[in-house]
Amino acid sequence: MNRGAMTIGISLGDPTGIGPEVTLKAVAAEAGRDDTRYVLIGDVNQLGKLNTRLHLNLPLEGISGGAGQSSRFTVVNPLHESLPGNLSPGAPAAANAALAWLKHAGRLCLGGELDAMVTAPVNKAAIVRAGNSFVGQTEFLTQFAGANRTVMMLLGHDERGRWLRVALATVHIALRDVPQILTTEKILLAIERGAEACKLLGLPRARIAVCGLNPHCGEGGEFGDEEPRVVEPAIAAAKQNGLDAVGPISGDTVFHHALQGEFDAVVAMYHDQGLAPLKTVAFDTGVNWTLGLPFIRTSPDHGTAYDIAGKGIANPSSMISAIRLVKQLALSRA
């Protein structure tokens, strides 16, 4: 942690999406809450024009190279030239810029120039069409940082302040591949990371519910044997390691009980099993948190929303939540 005010980096994501807009809105909303320094990694000209158009009046200062020190609101662009102003949604130049900004944010974190980073949304298909091998920002940062035991957690609260926290045993893979890729080791890692997350959040306990893979947890083997063969050994190992893990519990009931406060986090077996209930409860406040990186990284839990980009109507609530969480975690680490 740097001395003085913490420094948070935000990679602006796809410049033809809503990332730059929600970032500026969120930073403006957070500016008066503390003395955090913000390093926005993206296109200086685009942000300047957007800052004016949105009437935010943030005192942005463009710099080159590292994170800078002279201003609370600096903009860094590792690219040599500004992007054209008329790019179509998901254009190759926009996709490549988003990837370059993400990499630069990771580099600044690894170099100790940032205390934490937030990533605005990118479009995976656009990045791949531009000629890059890319699965997602979580996987990219995992490889870039040389980490091999990361877990994606999504967390958010409803209008009554009730939280869901969901760790995923598998992430961006086809549903047909889940039974083959799901292992006891992956589930155990998600349980362990989920428990660590509860401690980092300062929760008084870390009770982790573990989903089954099949409907009704396979009905005693009537349709699927993954529960006794893969899931239950992970839970047993977690308990042996002193963790409060419960399950397997059917995916059609576990999230209800978690929302009532019976569990502090839920381990889901695959992407939509965990994210569908999370987004139902906390669509506007959901945050993506990568557990197990050597630095702190969060992200808003939404996409590029090309259909509303440039209209000034994007909701910054998820980005605000991502910034607040990353600051909370940075302070805890300090």
N, C-alpha and C positions, 0 to 999 in steps of 0.2 A: 504494500500500500504506500503510495507517495505521501510525503509530508504535506501538511496543509490540506486544501480542498481536494477531494477525490476527482479523478479524471476519467470520464466515461466516453468511450468511442461508440459511434453509431455508423455502421455501414448502411448506405441509403438504399440498397437493393436495386431493383429494376427502375431506371429513371423514367420509363414510360408507364409505370404503375403508380400506386398511391403512396409508395414508401417515402419519397421526399416530402410529400404533403403532411402525412401523419407524423413524421419526424419533427418537422418545424412546429406544427401545432402542439405536439407533446412537450417539446423543449420549452416553448413559450409558456405553456401551462405550468411547468415545473420550475421555471427560472426563479420565481420568487420564494420558493420553499426552502432553499438552502444555497450554499455557495459552490455547488458542483460545477466543474468545468466540463464542457461538452466539445468533443472533437467529432465533427461530422465529416465522414469520408465519402466524397462524392464530387459532383460537378459544381464548381463555384458559381459560374454564370447562371445555371439553372436555379440554384438555391437562392441567389440574389433576386432574380426576377420573381420567384415564387414567394419569397419573403415580402416583397412589395405588394404583389397581387393579393395576398392574404391579409395584408395590413397588420402584420405581426410586429414589424419594426425591431426584430432582433438585431443587435449590433454584430453582425457576422464579419469575421476577418479571415480572408483567404491567405493560406500559407503553403509552403511546399516542404516536403520531407517528412519530419516526425510529427509529434503531437503539438509542438509549440508551447509557449508559456505566457504570452502577453495578453491573451484575451480569454474570457469565459466561453466564448462561442467562436470556435475556429472551424474552418473548412479546409480539408486536405484532399487533394486529388493526385494520386500516384500516376495518373495518365498525363501525357505531355500536352494534350490538346483538349479543349472543351468539346462536348458533344454537339452535333447539329440540333437545332431547336425544333425540327419537324420530323422526328423519328416516329415511325409507326409502332404500335404496341408490340413489344417483344422483338424488335429489330435486332439483328446480330450485334450491331455496335452497342446497343443498350445492354444486351445479355452479357457481352464480354466485359463491359464496364462494371456491371454488377459483380461479376466474378473477381475482377481486379480489386475492387473496393473491399470485398469480403476478405480476400487474401491479405490486403494491406492492414486491415483491422486486426486480423490474427497475428500478423508480424509485429505490430505495435504492442499487442498484449504479451506476446512471448518475450519481447524486448524490455518489458517493464515500463513502457511509456504510458500505458493505459492500466487503470485499476480493474476495468471490466469492459465488456462490449455488448452492444445490442445490435441485432441484425434485422434490418427491414426486409420485407418479402422479395423474393426473386421468383422467376418463372422457370421451372426446371426444364420444361420442353423447349423453351426458347434458348436456354444455355446449351442444351444438347444439339439443337439445330444449328447453332453457331459453331459447332465443331468441337465441343468440349465433352469429356467424359464426366458426368455429373449425376449424382443420385439425389442429393439434398444438401442443405447447408450444414446440418448436423454431421453427416458423413464426411463432407469436405473438411470441416474443421477438425474432426477426429483424426483424419489422415494427415492433415497439415501439421497438427500439433504432435504427431507421433504417439497418440493415445490409442489404446486398443480395448478399453473397458468402459466405454461411454454408454449412457442410457438416456433416452429422451423422456423427459417428464413434462406433462401439460398440467397446469393448475389454474384455477379461477374460482370465483365465487358468484353466487346468485344475488338477487336483489335483497335478500334477507341476511347476507353476509355468511352464508353457509358454503364451505369450501369443498371442492373435489380436487384431489391430486392423483394423477394417473401416470405411472411409469410403464413403459412399453417393453415387452420382452423381445418383440420383433417390430420392425418399423416399415420401411418403404419396399415391400415385396408383394408379389402377387398373392392373392388369397389362396390359390391352389398350391403355393409353395410353403405355406406356413407349417403344415404338419411335418414336412421334411426338414425344415430349417430350425424349427423350435426344438430346443434342447434343455435338459435339466440345468446345464451351466448358464444358459442365457436367462432362464427364469430366476435362478439363484442370484445372478448379478443384478437383475432388476429389483429383487427384494432388498439386496444389500444397499444398492444406490438409493432406493426409496427410503430406507431407514436413515441413511446418512442425510438425505434431504430434509427429513423431519427434524433432525438435530440442528442442521444449519439454519432452519427456519425458527428455531427456538421453541418448538412445540414440546409440551411436557411429556409426551410419549411418542412412540413410533410403532403403532399397531398397523400392520400391513395385511390387507386382504388380497388373496391371490385368486384370480379368475380361473375357471376351467376353460378348456378350449371348445368343447362340444356343448350343444344344448343340454341343460340339466346335468352338466358334467358327465355326459355319456350314458346316463341311466344304467350305471353298473356294468358297462361294457356292451350294452345293446347297440350303440352307435358311436364307436370310437373307444380306443384304449389309451389315449394320450394321458388322461388324468392319472391312472395308477402307474403308468410306465414312465412318464416324463415330469408331470407337474408335482405329484405327491413327493417324489424323492427330493425335489428342490425345496419344498416346504420343510421336510424333515431335516435337511441339511441346514437350513436357515435357523430352525429351532435349536439344533445342536450347537450352532454358533452363538446362541443367546439372543436371537432376534424374535420379536413377537409377530410371527407370521401365522395367518389363519387361512384355511381353505383345503382343497379348492372349493370355490363358491360359484354357483351358476351366474353367468354374466347378465342374466335378465333380472337379478335381484340385488346383486352386490352393490351397485352404485346408489340404489335407494338407501341402503343401510349406511353407506359411507357418507352420504349427504346428511343423514341424521346424526352424524358424529360418532358412529360405532367404530369406524376405522379412520386412520389418519392419511392413508394413501392406499391406492389399489394398483396391483400389477395386472395389466391386461396382456393377453397373449398375442394380439395383433392390432394393427393401427386403428381400424374403425371400431373394434370392440371397445377401445378406450376413448377415442376421440368423439364418437357420436354422442354419448352421454355428456361428456365434458362440454362440448360446444352447445348442447341443448341447454345446459345450466348456465354457462358462462361465455356466450358467444362474443360479447363485447369486452369482457375482462380477461379472457384466457391468455396465458403466457406459456411459451415454449422455453424450457430450461434444459440445457445440456449438462447432465451430471457426469462427472469423471474427467472433464478437461482440466489442463493445468492452469486455466484461467476461467473467469466467470463469464458465461454467455447466456443471454436470454433473447427472446424474439417475440413479437406479437403473433398471435395465433390466427392469422388470416393471410390471404394471398395478395396478388398484385392488383386485383380488381380493375382490370383494364376498362371495364364498362363505365366506371365513374371517375377514372383518372383524369386530372386536368379540370374538373368541374368545381373543385373547392368544397365538396360536400362529404369527403371521407371522414369517418369517425375515428378520432385518435385514441379512444379509450384503451384499446389493447396495447398500443405503444406506450401510453402513460403507465399502464400496469407493468409492462416489461421494464421500463426505466426505473420505476419505484422498487421492483424486486431486485434488480441488479444493484441498486444503491444499498438496499438492505443487506444483501449478501456481501457486498464489498466492505461495509462497516463491520459485519460479523467477522469476516476474515481478518480485518485489521485488529 
